[in-house]
Amino acid sequence: MATAVRAAGLLDNGARVDHVRYKRKLRFGMTDIQSAMDLRDPDRLVLGYTRLMMAFLLFQPQPQHILMIGLGGGSLPKFCHQHLPGSDITVVEIDPAVIALREQFDIPPDQADFRIVQADGADFVAAVDDQRFNVILVDGFEAEQMAPVLGTQNFYDHCQRLLRPGGVMLCNLHELDIHYGVFMERIALAFDGNTLAVATRECGNAIVFARRDTSIDARLPRHLMRPAPMAPGAWSGIEADLHDVLRAARRVRESR
């Protein structure tokens, strides 16, 4: 493992792979955990914010095309590839050293409906003109903060452009980031105020949901239903988090 990490260059830029009991963790810097994998169940979503991000299913229950900005340890790409087999998934990651660790985190190889692209996420969304997505997940962090280029008005405007009508963008943000309020204002501007921020159960992160051309509380399901291809065990792992987002979105409706 140490050889693979050294070969990927992660010892030089502050990222490393740690093992704690049955978990394999990817860290950037000394403390922040970017991703965690349960070695006994590699597809399980260990970190709470990743489970909360699966709440895009409330707004897009059968997404055909998913774009993810930021790979990390690949928890969300793996989960979606395993449990949403009808979805075509593109993951954009700027750091080749992170991509080099994909086998250590059981990230599937590139194939017809799954691919990892080495590119700057902001450059990628600005350049794409022939694709549209149902879901865009933004989770691109450096050691201390979100990558600044993923918080500009230009970036959020391009994400809005690349979504199909009714599509949803989700951003993982640190609530204590000094720019958090600015990011929220920019997202709201790009999406005409159709936004919702839901705090994770662990302290510090919030997932921001933004829908294109559709109110955040429109066409919500009456009851949560497990997607047919998803295993019951996988569904039970995320159901409570989806309930959190559903309740928050309903409160938006009640406050109107």
Phi, psi and omega in degrees: 000314180300322179297317180296318180296317180294319180296328180282350178084011186285336178291336182278327185259010172094358178261148181205164176254127178242156173239128175229109184051245185264013184247141171250125187239140173256124181240144168246119186085193188275333189235319188296130175266118180274328182201154179217140180233132174276114184296339178278339181211078191300337181272351182292142177274106186280315185275138185300323184293330178290323177294321179294325180292338176291354178292358171302340179296338176295328186256332180223080186291339180225067184291131178277324184226123181239132174246131178239128177256111183104124182263311186054227177273005171076021184301309182291316176303317179298312183298314181293320179296322181286320192250355175234068189296345178274002184261137172266125190241126173243126179245129180250124181226130184281332191260113178297335179293325177290317178299326182297341180266010187301323180290329179295336181249020175056034176283129185296156177290162176299142180204188189302322185245018181206128182207149173246127182249126175277110181192161170287127183301320180294319177294322182297310183291332178288328186272333184291130179226348186245014179228150173225149187235151174276329183221135171235123179250124183247115182212064184246102183242146167265190184299322187249342188198171172295144177302123186305326183293345179267011178235014182273160176298323180298318180297311182295324178297319179292322177299318178299319180297324185277351179276144170288157177307131184084354179291165187228136171254138175238135178236132173270116182236152171273123180296333182271000175297133182296341180262006185305312180298322178294316178301316180299318179296320181291319178297315179299321179295316181294329186246024175054035176080004181276068187227161178206130176250129180235123181286144175287160180291330171280146184292136166121326184252153171224141174259125180257124178257136178219128184249142178274126173060019184214136176299146183296337183256011182278140173055042175284146178291146175291320181223147176288137178230132179293128174302137187307320182283349187275131179296143180306321180295321178293319179296317181297335179287338183244351189300316182297323180291322176296323176299320179302315182289320179299317178297318180296319180292323177294326177296327175299316179297317183293334183275352182285000000 
